Amino acid sequence: MFDSLSDRLQNTIDKLRGKGRLTEDDINVAMREIRMALLEADVNYKVVKDFVAKCKEKCLTSEVLDSLTPSQNVVRIVLDQLTELLGTTESKLTLAPNRTPNVIMLVGLQGSGKTTAASKLAYLLKGQEHKPLLAACDTHRPAAADQLETLGKEIGVPVYRGDGKDAVKVAKESIQYAVDCMNDIVIVDTAGRLQIDEEMMQEAVNIRDAVRPDQILMVVDAMTGQDIVNVVQTFSERVNFDGVIMSKLDGDARGGGALSVRAVTGKPIKFVSMGEKPDSLEVFHPDRMAKRILGMGDVIGIIEQAEKTADEQSLEDAQRMLREGFTMDDMLTEMQQIRKMGGVKKIISSLPGGDKMLKQVGNIEDEKGLKKVESMIYSMTKEERARPKLINGQRRKRIAAGSGHTVQEVNQLLKQWSEMNKMMGKMRQMSQNVGGGGKRHGKGKNRNNSKAQVRQLQAMMRQAQMGGMGGAPQGGNRAARRHRY
């Protein structure tokens, strides 16, 4: 979404890094380029004017101009101002602890992705041990309730449809239905239009007054552009929403509208949708997004995603690898963990400089490359998976034929396994040096040390996999080694 803006800002900053000292003219040129980058990204012109004025004022201080590393100070100032523009701090979803059920109401224009966002939010809350209920209150769009019910079945969340005629009545009844079925959260999906009109706004107001929602979230299409400002202002005046869900942030639009929302309305962006799958809704972190735009990566995001996909079984498997060795089945398990984390591309793009590196090398195989490796491993016998060193020339030909790939590709897979197996040997030595040995770890300090070693082991293995499984270039692998998980 922010690729073009990110490239322009990074190029501007790179020019400053080449200068030992900065003059006022250098700052003026840089601010002019930043202004053009933001305007070309479709950021609201008033927002751009204020942003550039604040950056310029701070950059022209003697503290910056006379410092030994002026370019670093400029980067820090631009990062701070960009973070402030996006919201400064994470804005969490606020639920009333003494009310059951809590009610979350979604509003927005038709086509902004409200219905899909409702199901994604339900999936997210379900993963946090809540029991959500989806209320189909869009009685105007044909098949809207059918779409919501289909999405609800996909994620295992019930949907209340009522008579499908009176949206206010359906919303009211859904609250009682939630009480009867012991659902602690009701997510109300309301109707939208292709453009703002009085009927839509009044219906939203009536639903709000009827159910008294704890949170009203406006779903905004990140690809809307400048018109997003008028839309959010109107909804803010009539419905007074609490925050924004930014949908389609994985699209190829310029993304300026997303940067304008917080500055124009003062309402925080609470969630962003980065794909079509139910688990693609993420909590919005302004500081991390600002770093991504400036090419600094989001290593913390990788760590959180890794911890989210890790479970007790994967921890036990990794500890077993330390004791017994690394097999092809273990490699397959790690490959599936990478897929759960969003794939090779997502991990590399979250590393500092990862987006730029991906553009330089062109298209990288991701899901297709992972499936290729998976098919080759499944074509091996149980004995071959457990002891890959047994695989000679004849066996390689058989595996290639069975998986529909070439012998060269099988050789590449075995080479990658060999590299990861060497890492295992190093980790085993580290484990023995701290007293772990090949024995099982008990409770207390040894157990904690073992967990730390396992986390490091998993990080090293995934870095190795990024260098081969998805077709990622060696440059990306070096970047991963420089920035550990």
Summary of the structure (lengths in Angstrom):
residues: 485
radius of gyration: 26.0
end to end distance: 24.7
largest distance: 73.7
contacts: 1611
relative contact order: 0.09
helix: 61%
strand: 8%
